[in-house]
Amino acid sequence: MKFIIVLISLFFCFNLFSQTGTDQQLASFYFSAGEYEKALPYCQKVYNKDNNKANFMRYFDCLNYLGDEKQAEKILKKQIGLDRTQLDYSILLGTFYETKDRSKEATKIYQNLVDDYAVSTFTFRDLYQAFKSNGKLDWALTTLEKGRKIFKNAYPLNMEFAEIYSLQQKKDKMIDEYMLFLEENSMNAIAVQNGLEERITFLPENPDYELLKEKLIVKSQKKPNDYVYTEMLIWLFSQSKQFNAAFIQAQALDKRQKAEGKIVYELGITCLQNKEYQIARKAFQYIVNLGDKAPLFYEAEFALLNTRYHEITQFRNYSNEELNAAISDYETTIQRVGKGRNTIKLIMELAEIKAFYATRAGEAQKLLEDALLIPGLTSMQQAEIKIALGDIFVIQNDIWSASILYMQVDRDFKYEPIGFEAKFKNARIFYYDGDFDFAQNQLDILKQSTTKLIANDAMKLSLLITENYGLDSNYTAMSKFAQADLLIQQHQYEQAFSIFDSIIAEFPFHELSDEILLRKSLAMQNQGKWTEAISYLNQLLKYHSDQILADDAVFQLADIYENHLIDPEKAMEYYKMILFDYKGSLYTNEARKRLRILRGDVLTGEEL
């Protein structure tokens, strides 16, 4: 008997649950379809069983759409009575009255909320957020004004006022609130900067930017001993890429604070990261001029040389005099400081400049061979020197000496990024030599590498071999291409181009045509000949837009315009092309990140 009773109870509960589920589904279906008359009875049933916010809103909206104002008002008042902590319901009633030309009743509701809730720090913020989220900005402002009158200085509301003024497009008042917050405590600078980053576009032609700049200048002049305003100016000029103006302010503040170069050094590093090499050099030179007693003298001296290194290796726009001056500066510093673990980075940078840009590979080789003998080097430093030395052997056409060094590093760091780099470079040696099968075997291993850059490079070289090896009976074209590729690495561009042209002449319809155009562009990029580099990439897109290298060409065009020709608008065009025309590209994430940086978007820590 008990079993039967339990069974009946379970059946009844299941039937009730099924009915509730059906009502919910029908209410949702008819409401979503805009059939409010059919939805209404089901919405009412569901609401009567569970008066949660979602069920209430759907029932209320149904009544509203059907014009049943009396019932809509009735259940809204009922809902307010059920949960007075839900301020959204009271604001909804005010909004309801506003739509029915009952503005006096709406105003009374809002004013009562302010009188009841804006007097306590526990409920004040809830009311402010409720007004703001429901678009009642004037009442949110009234709440803040009431709070400021009651709480006074015990509870600063500058950030909230700034937020509301921003939403109301009252940028002048917004900036004034930020200035007041800074005045309260200079430690508030980071919070102010974060708020401004969200609400102002940092472009010199933007009126809001100009307004902020003027107010900061006035503040810094009126209160020269409140350094926070000058610090904010330096930050503002850096955000808008006006680094020369930032340098002038940093230099003045450094002197006033007797910071011995610290402020200017930090700006120099920021300039270096933003590839503003000219201002970076001025910043580091300022510290060097303070003399070797300055705390940051050696850091600045090394950073000054590193800036020269980046100018030469990335911009590739220099005269022989500038190149020789950079080499001389490196040699003078290394000789004065001495060769040791702390100067390995300088030695390697100097070796790269000599070997790849000053055609002094023999001197670079000797420099690195001597560096390997420096006592106390870490195993990682030794590995880095060996790879650099291997690269120099490659440009000297001693590829098997390079291979030995790469294999040593691969053996010693088998499961680390530097080991993967060495394995890739060694695989490339065999590719240059025409041993495509062995190179392919090594590349297949590297395609699984956790180091994304190496994995991508390995995949590209592997695809090159797979798609072109064996297309002609005696492998002539592929072998010639590998030889020319080696000549590109050795900076013997005329000989490389001659071989490329012979391939086109002998095999006019060979699949290597797009690869040849890409290599010719890279050769021009190596020499800083950006116009010629762009020409070859445009040819690749014109004749091979549907081939696998098309997205490489687009990305390289974007990079040239962004980092070498300094044409951000043109660069953005090509980054957008990657995102919209080549959606499966390996460059998608990088293109999106660079596009956001060029637009001035604020990146998350993970994106950076």
C-alpha positions as CSV (number, residue, x, y, z in Angstrom):
1,M,0.0,0.0,0.0
2,K,2.8,2.4,0.9
3,F,4.5,1.6,-2.4
4,I,1.3,2.5,-4.3
5,I,1.0,5.8,-2.4
6,V,4.6,6.7,-3.1
7,L,4.2,5.8,-6.8
8,I,1.0,8.0,-7.1
9,S,2.9,10.9,-5.4
10,L,5.8,10.6,-7.8
11,F,3.5,10.5,-10.7
12,F,1.7,13.6,-9.5
13,C,5.0,15.5,-9.0
14,F,6.3,14.4,-12.4
15,N,3.0,15.5,-14.0
16,L,3.2,18.9,-12.2
17,F,6.8,19.3,-13.2
18,S,6.0,18.4,-16.9
19,Q,3.1,20.9,-16.9
20,T,5.3,23.6,-15.5
21,G,8.0,22.8,-18.0
22,T,5.4,23.0,-20.8
23,D,4.0,26.3,-19.6
24,Q,7.5,27.8,-19.5
25,Q,8.3,26.5,-23.0
26,L,5.0,27.8,-24.4
27,A,5.4,31.2,-22.7
28,S,8.9,31.5,-24.1
29,F,7.9,30.4,-27.6
30,Y,4.9,32.7,-28.0
31,F,6.7,35.7,-26.3
32,S,9.8,35.3,-28.6
33,A,7.5,35.1,-31.6
34,G,5.8,38.4,-30.6
35,E,2.4,36.6,-30.1
36,Y,1.7,38.3,-26.8
37,E,-2.0,37.4,-26.5
38,K,-1.1,33.7,-26.7
39,A,1.9,34.2,-24.4
40,L,0.0,36.1,-21.7
41,P,-1.8,33.2,-19.9
42,Y,1.3,31.0,-19.9
43,C,3.4,33.9,-18.6
44,Q,0.9,34.5,-15.9
45,K,0.9,30.9,-14.9
46,V,4.7,30.7,-14.8
47,Y,4.9,33.9,-12.8
48,N,2.3,32.8,-10.2
49,K,4.3,29.6,-9.6
50,D,7.7,31.4,-9.4
51,N,7.9,35.2,-9.2
52,N,11.6,35.5,-10.0
53,K,12.8,38.5,-12.0
54,A,12.9,36.8,-15.4
55,N,9.4,35.5,-15.1
56,F,8.1,38.8,-13.8
57,M,9.7,40.8,-16.6
58,R,8.2,38.6,-19.3
59,Y,4.7,38.8,-17.7
60,F,5.0,42.6,-17.2
61,D,6.2,43.2,-20.8
62,C,3.3,41.1,-22.1
63,L,0.8,43.2,-20.3
64,N,2.5,46.4,-21.5
65,Y,2.6,45.3,-25.1
66,L,-1.1,44.4,-24.9
67,G,-1.9,47.8,-23.4
68,D,-3.2,46.5,-20.0
69,E,-1.7,49.4,-18.1
70,K,-3.8,48.8,-14.9
71,Q,-2.7,45.2,-14.5
72,A,0.9,46.0,-15.5
73,E,1.0,48.7,-12.8
74,K,-0.7,46.4,-10.2
75,I,1.8,43.5,-10.6
76,L,4.7,45.9,-10.7
77,K,3.7,47.4,-7.4
78,K,3.2,43.9,-6.1
79,Q,6.7,42.9,-7.2
80,I,8.1,46.0,-5.4
81,G,6.4,44.9,-2.2
82,L,7.8,41.4,-2.5
83,D,11.4,42.6,-2.7
84,R,12.2,46.2,-1.8
85,T,15.9,45.6,-2.1
86,Q,15.5,45.3,-5.9
87,L,15.8,49.0,-6.7
88,D,15.4,48.2,-10.4
89,Y,11.6,47.5,-9.8
90,S,11.0,51.0,-8.3
91,I,13.0,52.6,-11.2
92,L,10.9,50.5,-13.7
93,L,7.7,51.9,-12.1
94,G,9.1,55.4,-12.6
95,T,9.9,54.7,-16.2
96,F,6.4,53.2,-16.6
97,Y,4.9,56.4,-15.3
98,E,7.1,58.5,-17.7
99,T,5.8,56.6,-20.7
100,K,2.2,57.2,-19.6
101,D,2.6,61.0,-19.2
102,R,2.7,60.7,-15.4
103,S,6.0,62.4,-14.9
104,K,5.2,63.9,-11.5
105,E,4.6,60.4,-10.1
106,A,7.8,59.2,-11.6
107,T,9.8,62.2,-10.1
108,K,8.3,61.4,-6.7
109,I,9.4,57.8,-6.9
110,Y,13.0,58.8,-7.9
111,Q,13.2,61.5,-5.2
112,N,11.9,59.1,-2.5
113,L,14.6,56.6,-3.6
114,V,17.3,59.3,-3.2
115,D,15.9,60.4,0.2
116,D,15.8,56.8,1.5
117,Y,18.9,55.2,0.0
118,A,21.5,58.0,-0.7
119,V,22.0,58.6,3.1
120,S,23.9,55.4,3.9
121,T,27.2,54.2,2.6
122,F,25.7,50.7,2.5
123,T,22.8,51.5,0.1
124,F,24.1,54.6,-1.6
125,R,26.2,52.8,-4.2
126,D,23.4,50.3,-5.0
127,L,21.1,53.2,-5.9
128,Y,23.8,55.0,-7.9
129,Q,24.4,51.8,-9.9
130,A,20.7,51.1,-10.4
131,F,20.0,54.6,-11.8
132,K,23.1,54.4,-14.0
133,S,22.3,50.9,-15.4
134,N,18.7,52.0,-16.2
135,G,19.9,55.1,-18.1
136,K,18.7,57.6,-15.5
137,L,22.0,59.6,-15.6
138,D,20.5,62.8,-14.1
139,W,19.2,60.9,-11.1
140,A,22.5,59.0,-10.8
141,L,24.1,62.5,-10.6
142,T,21.5,63.7,-8.1
143,T,22.4,60.6,-6.0
144,L,26.1,61.5,-6.1
145,E,25.4,65.1,-5.2
146,K,23.3,64.0,-2.2
147,G,26.1,61.6,-1.2
148,R,28.8,64.3,-1.4
149,K,26.7,66.6,0.7
150,I,26.2,63.9,3.4
151,F,29.5,62.0,3.4
152,K,31.8,65.0,2.6
153,N,35.5,64.1,2.5
154,A,34.9,60.8,4.4
155,Y,33.8,59.1,1.2
156,P,35.4,60.7,-2.0
157,L,33.2,60.3,-5.0
158,N,35.4,61.8,-7.7
159,M,35.6,58.6,-9.8
160,E,31.9,58.2,-9.8
161,F,31.3,61.8,-10.7
162,A,33.8,61.5,-13.5
163,E,32.1,58.4,-14.8
164,I,28.6,60.1,-14.9
165,Y,30.0,63.3,-16.5
166,S,31.7,61.1,-19.1
167,L,28.4,59.3,-19.9
168,Q,26.7,62.8,-20.1
169,Q,29.5,63.9,-22.5
170,K,30.5,66.6,-20.0
171,K,34.2,66.0,-20.5
172,D,35.3,69.3,-18.9
173,K,33.6,68.4,-15.6
174,M,34.9,64.9,-15.9
175,I,38.5,66.1,-16.1
176,D,37.9,68.5,-13.2
177,E,36.8,65.5,-11.0
178,Y,40.0,63.6,-11.9
179,M,42.1,66.7,-11.1
180,L,40.3,66.9,-7.6
181,F,41.0,63.2,-7.1
182,L,44.7,63.8,-7.8
183,E,44.7,66.7,-5.5
184,E,43.4,64.5,-2.7
185,N,46.3,62.1,-3.0
186,S,49.0,61.7,-5.6
187,M,48.8,57.9,-5.1
188,N,45.5,58.1,-7.0
189,A,47.4,58.7,-10.3
190,I,47.1,55.1,-11.5
191,A,43.3,55.0,-11.0
192,V,43.0,58.3,-12.8
193,Q,45.1,57.1,-15.7
194,N,43.0,54.0,-16.0
195,G,39.8,56.1,-16.0
196,L,41.1,58.4,-18.6
197,E,42.3,55.6,-20.9
198,E,38.7,54.3,-21.0
199,R,37.1,57.7,-21.7
200,I,39.5,59.7,-23.9
201,T,41.1,59.1,-27.2
202,F,44.7,60.1,-27.0
203,L,45.1,61.9,-30.3
204,P,46.4,65.5,-30.4
205,E,43.6,66.6,-32.7
206,N,41.0,65.3,-30.2
207,P,39.4,68.3,-28.2
208,D,39.2,66.2,-25.0
209,Y,42.9,65.4,-25.2
210,E,43.7,69.1,-25.7
211,L,41.5,70.0,-22.8
212,L,43.2,67.5,-20.5
213,K,46.6,68.7,-21.6
214,E,45.8,72.3,-20.9
215,K,44.4,71.6,-17.4
216,L,47.5,69.5,-16.5
217,I,49.8,72.3,-17.7
218,V,47.9,74.9,-15.7
219,K,48.0,72.7,-12.6
220,S,51.7,71.9,-13.0
221,Q,52.5,75.7,-13.3
222,K,50.3,76.7,-10.4
223,K,51.6,73.9,-8.2
224,P,55.2,73.2,-9.3
225,N,56.0,71.2,-6.1
226,D,53.1,68.8,-6.7
227,Y,55.0,66.6,-9.1
228,V,52.0,64.4,-9.9
229,Y,50.8,66.9,-12.5
230,T,54.1,66.8,-14.4
231,E,54.1,63.0,-14.1
232,M,50.6,62.9,-15.6
233,L,51.8,65.2,-18.5
234,I,54.7,62.8,-19.2
235,W,52.2,59.9,-19.2
236,L,49.8,61.8,-21.4
237,F,52.4,62.7,-24.0
238,S,53.6,59.1,-24.0
239,Q,50.1,57.9,-24.6
240,S,49.7,60.2,-27.6
241,K,53.2,59.3,-28.9
242,Q,54.4,62.8,-28.5
243,F,57.7,61.6,-27.0
244,N,59.7,64.7,-27.6
245,A,57.3,66.7,-25.4
246,A,57.4,63.9,-22.9
247,F,61.2,64.0,-22.9
248,I,61.2,67.8,-22.1
249,Q,58.8,67.3,-19.2
250,A,60.8,64.3,-17.9
251,Q,64.0,66.1,-18.1
252,A,62.6,69.1,-16.1
253,L,61.0,66.8,-13.5
254,D,64.2,64.8,-13.1
255,K,66.1,67.9,-12.3
256,R,63.5,69.2,-9.9
257,Q,63.3,66.0,-8.0
258,K,67.1,65.4,-8.2
259,A,66.2,61.9,-9.5
260,E,69.7,61.5,-11.1
261,G,68.2,60.2,-14.4
262,K,65.6,57.7,-13.1
263,I,62.6,59.5,-14.6
264,V,64.3,60.1,-17.9
265,Y,65.6,56.5,-18.0
266,E,62.0,55.1,-17.6
267,L,60.9,57.3,-20.5
268,G,63.8,56.2,-22.6
269,I,62.8,52.5,-22.1
270,T,59.2,53.4,-23.1
271,C,60.5,55.2,-26.3
272,L,62.7,52.1,-27.1
273,Q,59.6,49.8,-26.8
274,N,57.7,52.2,-29.1
275,K,60.5,52.3,-31.6
276,E,61.0,56.0,-31.1
277,Y,64.8,55.5,-31.3
278,Q,65.8,59.2,-31.8
279,I,64.1,60.3,-28.5
280,A,65.3,57.1,-26.7
281,R,68.9,58.1,-27.7
282,K,68.4,61.6,-26.3
283,A,67.0,60.2,-23.1
284,F,69.9,57.7,-22.5
285,Q,72.5,60.3,-23.6
286,Y,71.1,62.7,-21.0
287,I,71.9,60.1,-18.3
288,V,75.3,59.3,-19.7
289,N,76.1,63.0,-19.7
290,L,75.5,63.0,-15.9
291,G,78.7,61.1,-15.5
292,D,79.7,57.6,-14.3
293,K,78.8,58.5,-10.7
294,A,75.1,58.6,-11.7
295,P,73.3,55.4,-10.4
296,L,72.0,54.5,-13.9
297,F,75.1,55.5,-15.9
298,Y,76.0,51.9,-17.0
299,E,72.4,50.9,-17.7
300,A,71.9,54.1,-19.8
301,E,75.2,53.5,-21.7
302,F,74.2,49.9,-22.5
303,A,70.6,51.0,-23.5
304,L,72.1,53.8,-25.7
305,L,74.1,51.1,-27.6
306,N,71.1,48.8,-27.7
307,T,69.1,51.7,-29.3
308,R,71.7,52.0,-32.0
309,Y,71.5,48.3,-32.5
310,H,67.7,48.4,-33.1
311,E,68.0,51.3,-35.4
312,I,70.5,49.5,-37.6
313,T,68.9,46.0,-37.5
314,Q,65.2,47.1,-37.7
315,F,65.1,50.4,-39.6
316,R,68.1,49.5,-41.8
317,N,68.4,53.1,-42.7
318,Y,71.9,54.3,-41.9
319,S,75.0,55.7,-43.6
320,N,78.4,54.2,-43.5
321,E,79.5,56.9,-41.1
322,E,76.6,56.1,-38.7
323,L,77.4,52.4,-38.9
324,N,81.1,53.0,-38.2
325,A,80.2,55.4,-35.3
326,A,78.0,52.7,-33.8
327,I,80.8,50.1,-34.0
328,S,83.3,52.5,-32.5
329,D,80.9,53.2,-29.6
330,Y,80.4,49.5,-28.9
331,E,84.2,48.8,-29.0
332,T,85.0,51.8,-26.8
333,T,82.5,50.7,-24.2
334,I,83.5,47.0,-24.2
335,Q,87.1,47.9,-23.9
336,R,86.5,50.2,-21.0
337,V,84.0,47.9,-19.1
338,G,85.8,44.7,-20.1
339,K,84.7,41.4,-21.6
340,G,82.7,39.4,-19.1
341,R,79.3,37.8,-18.4
342,N,77.7,41.2,-18.1
343,T,78.8,42.4,-21.5
344,I,77.9,39.3,-23.5
345,K,74.8,41.0,-24.9
346,L,76.9,44.0,-26.1
347,I,79.5,41.6,-27.7
348,M,76.8,39.7,-29.5
349,E,75.1,42.8,-30.8
350,L,78.4,44.2,-32.1
351,A,79.1,40.9,-33.8
352,E,75.8,40.9,-35.5
353,I,76.3,44.5,-36.7
354,K,79.8,43.7,-38.0
355,A,78.8,40.5,-39.8
356,F,75.4,41.3,-41.3
357,Y,75.6,45.1,-41.9
358,A,79.2,46.1,-42.1
359,T,80.6,43.2,-44.1
360,R,83.2,42.4,-41.5
361,A,82.2,38.8,-40.8
362,G,85.8,37.7,-40.0
363,E,86.0,40.3,-37.2
364,A,82.6,39.1,-35.9
365,Q,83.7,35.5,-35.9
366,K,86.8,36.3,-33.9
367,L,84.8,38.4,-31.4
368,L,82.4,35.5,-30.7
369,E,85.2,32.8,-30.6
370,D,86.9,35.0,-27.9
371,A,83.6,35.4,-26.1
372,L,83.3,31.6,-25.8
373,L,86.5,31.6,-23.7
374,I,85.2,34.1,-21.2
375,P,85.2,32.4,-17.8
376,G,82.0,32.0,-15.8
377,L,79.6,31.9,-18.7
378,T,76.3,30.2,-18.1
379,S,75.5,27.2,-20.4
380,M,72.7,29.3,-21.9
381,Q,75.1,32.2,-22.7
382,Q,77.4,29.7,-24.4
383,A,74.5,28.3,-26.4
384,E,73.4,31.7,-27.6
385,I,77.0,32.6,-28.6
386,K,77.3,29.3,-30.5
387,I,74.1,30.0,-32.5
388,A,75.2,33.5,-33.3
389,L,78.6,32.1,-34.4
390,G,76.9,29.4,-36.5
391,D,74.9,32.2,-38.3
392,I,78.2,33.9,-39.1
393,F,79.6,30.7,-40.5
394,V,76.6,30.4,-42.8
395,I,77.2,33.9,-44.3
396,Q,80.9,32.9,-44.7
397,N,79.7,29.8,-46.6
398,D,81.1,27.5,-44.0
399,I,77.8,25.7,-43.5
400,W,79.2,22.5,-42.0
401,S,81.0,24.4,-39.2
402,A,77.7,26.1,-38.5
403,S,75.9,22.7,-38.5
404,I,78.3,21.4,-35.8
405,L,77.5,24.3,-33.5
406,Y,73.8,24.0,-34.1
407,M,73.9,20.3,-33.3
408,Q,75.8,21.0,-30.1
409,V,73.1,23.4,-28.9
410,D,70.3,21.0,-30.0
411,R,72.0,18.2,-28.0
412,D,72.5,20.3,-24.8
413,F,69.0,21.9,-24.9
414,K,66.9,19.3,-26.5
415,Y,63.6,20.2,-25.0
416,E,64.0,24.0,-24.7
417,P,63.2,26.8,-27.1
418,I,66.9,27.5,-27.9
419,G,67.3,23.8,-28.7
420,F,64.4,23.9,-31.2
421,E,65.9,27.0,-32.8
422,A,69.2,25.2,-33.2
423,K,67.5,22.1,-34.7
424,F,65.6,24.3,-37.2
425,K,68.7,26.1,-38.3
426,N,70.5,22.8,-38.7
427,A,67.6,21.4,-40.8
428,R,68.0,24.5,-43.0
429,I,71.7,23.7,-43.5
430,F,70.7,20.3,-45.1
431,Y,68.0,22.1,-47.1
432,Y,70.7,24.5,-48.5
433,D,72.9,21.5,-49.3
434,G,70.1,19.8,-51.2
435,D,69.5,17.0,-48.8
436,F,65.7,17.6,-48.7
437,D,64.7,14.2,-47.2
438,F,66.9,14.7,-44.1
439,A,65.8,18.3,-43.7
440,Q,62.1,17.2,-44.0
441,N,62.6,14.6,-41.3
442,Q,63.9,17.2,-38.9
443,L,61.2,19.7,-39.8
444,D,58.5,17.1,-39.1
445,I,59.8,16.9,-35.5
446,L,59.9,20.7,-35.2
447,K,56.3,21.2,-36.4
448,Q,55.2,19.7,-33.0
449,S,57.4,22.3,-31.1
450,T,55.8,24.2,-28.3
451,T,57.7,27.2,-29.5
452,K,55.1,28.8,-31.9
453,L,57.6,30.8,-33.9
454,I,59.9,27.8,-34.6
455,A,56.9,25.6,-35.3
456,N,55.6,28.1,-37.9
457,D,59.0,28.5,-39.5
458,A,59.4,24.7,-39.7
459,M,55.9,24.4,-41.2
460,K,56.7,27.0,-43.9
461,L,60.0,25.4,-44.9
462,S,58.4,21.9,-44.8
463,L,55.6,23.0,-47.1
464,L,58.1,24.6,-49.5
465,I,60.0,21.3,-49.8
466,T,56.8,19.2,-50.0
467,E,55.1,21.3,-52.6
468,N,58.2,21.8,-54.9
469,Y,60.6,18.9,-54.4
470,G,60.4,16.4,-57.2
471,L,58.1,18.4,-59.5
472,D,60.8,18.2,-62.2
473,S,62.6,14.9,-62.9
474,N,66.1,16.0,-61.8
475,Y,65.1,18.3,-59.0
476,T,67.0,21.1,-60.7
477,A,64.6,24.0,-59.8
478,M,64.4,23.1,-56.1
479,S,68.1,22.7,-55.8
480,K,68.7,26.0,-57.5
481,F,66.2,27.7,-55.3
482,A,67.9,26.4,-52.1
483,Q,71.2,27.7,-53.4
484,A,69.8,31.1,-54.0
485,D,68.1,31.0,-50.6
486,L,71.5,30.5,-49.0
487,L,72.9,33.4,-51.0
488,I,70.1,35.6,-49.6
489,Q,71.2,34.6,-46.1
490,Q,74.8,35.5,-47.1
491,H,73.6,38.9,-48.4
492,Q,74.9,38.0,-51.9
493,Y,71.8,39.4,-53.5
494,E,72.9,39.8,-57.1
495,Q,74.0,36.2,-57.4
496,A,70.8,35.0,-55.7
497,F,68.6,37.1,-58.1
498,S,70.5,35.7,-61.1
499,I,69.7,32.1,-60.0
500,F,66.0,33.0,-59.3
501,D,65.7,34.5,-62.8
502,S,67.3,31.4,-64.3
503,I,64.7,29.2,-62.6
504,I,61.9,31.4,-64.1
505,A,63.5,31.3,-67.6
506,E,64.0,27.5,-67.5
507,F,60.8,26.6,-65.7
508,P,58.3,29.4,-66.5
509,F,55.3,27.8,-64.9
510,H,57.0,26.3,-61.9
511,E,55.2,26.5,-58.5
512,L,58.2,28.3,-57.1
513,S,57.2,31.6,-58.8
514,D,55.5,33.0,-55.7
515,E,58.3,31.8,-53.4
516,I,60.8,33.6,-55.6
517,L,58.9,36.9,-55.4
518,L,58.7,36.6,-51.6
519,R,62.5,35.9,-51.4
520,K,63.2,38.9,-53.6
521,S,61.1,41.1,-51.3
522,L,62.9,39.8,-48.2
523,A,66.3,40.6,-49.9
524,M,65.1,44.2,-50.5
525,Q,63.8,44.4,-46.9
526,N,67.3,43.2,-45.6
527,Q,68.8,46.2,-47.5
528,G,66.2,48.7,-46.3
529,K,64.8,49.2,-49.8
530,W,61.2,49.3,-48.9
531,T,59.8,50.6,-52.2
532,E,61.3,47.6,-54.1
533,A,60.2,45.2,-51.3
534,I,56.6,46.4,-51.6
535,S,56.7,46.1,-55.4
536,Y,57.6,42.4,-55.2
537,L,54.9,41.7,-52.6
538,N,52.3,43.5,-54.8
539,Q,53.4,41.3,-57.7
540,L,52.9,38.2,-55.6
541,L,49.4,39.3,-54.7
542,K,48.6,40.2,-58.3
543,Y,49.6,36.9,-59.8
544,H,49.3,34.5,-56.8
545,S,46.5,35.9,-54.6
546,D,45.0,32.4,-54.2
547,Q,48.3,30.7,-53.3
548,I,49.5,29.8,-49.8
549,L,52.0,32.7,-49.5
550,A,49.4,35.4,-50.1
551,D,48.8,36.1,-46.4
552,D,52.5,36.2,-45.9
553,A,52.7,39.0,-48.5
554,V,49.8,40.9,-46.9
555,F,51.3,40.7,-43.4
556,Q,54.7,41.8,-44.6
557,L,53.1,44.8,-46.4
558,A,51.4,45.7,-43.2
559,D,54.6,45.4,-41.2
560,I,56.6,47.5,-43.6
561,Y,54.0,50.3,-43.5
562,E,53.7,50.1,-39.8
563,N,57.3,49.8,-38.7
564,H,59.4,51.2,-41.5
565,L,57.4,53.7,-43.6
566,I,55.4,54.8,-40.5
567,D,52.0,54.9,-42.3
568,P,49.6,53.5,-39.7
569,E,46.5,54.0,-41.9
570,K,48.0,51.9,-44.7
571,A,49.2,49.3,-42.2
572,M,45.7,49.0,-40.8
573,E,44.3,48.3,-44.3
574,Y,46.5,45.3,-44.7
575,Y,45.9,44.0,-41.1
576,K,42.2,44.2,-41.8
577,M,42.8,42.3,-45.1
578,I,44.4,39.4,-43.0
579,L,41.3,39.3,-40.7
580,F,38.6,39.4,-43.4
581,D,40.2,37.9,-46.6
582,Y,42.6,35.3,-45.0
583,K,40.6,34.1,-42.0
584,G,42.6,30.9,-41.6
585,S,46.0,32.6,-41.6
586,L,48.6,31.9,-39.0
587,Y,48.9,35.7,-38.7
588,T,45.3,36.3,-37.6
589,N,46.0,36.8,-33.9
590,E,49.0,39.0,-34.4
591,A,47.2,41.0,-37.0
592,R,44.3,41.6,-34.7
593,K,46.6,42.6,-31.8
594,R,48.6,45.1,-34.0
595,L,45.4,46.5,-35.5
596,R,44.0,47.2,-32.0
597,I,47.3,48.8,-30.9
598,L,47.2,51.1,-34.0
599,R,43.6,52.0,-33.3
600,G,44.6,53.0,-29.8
601,D,42.6,50.2,-28.0
602,V,43.6,49.3,-24.5
603,L,45.0,45.7,-24.5
604,T,44.6,43.2,-21.7
605,G,47.7,41.8,-19.9
606,E,47.2,38.5,-21.8
607,E,47.1,40.2,-25.2
608,L,50.2,42.2,-24.4
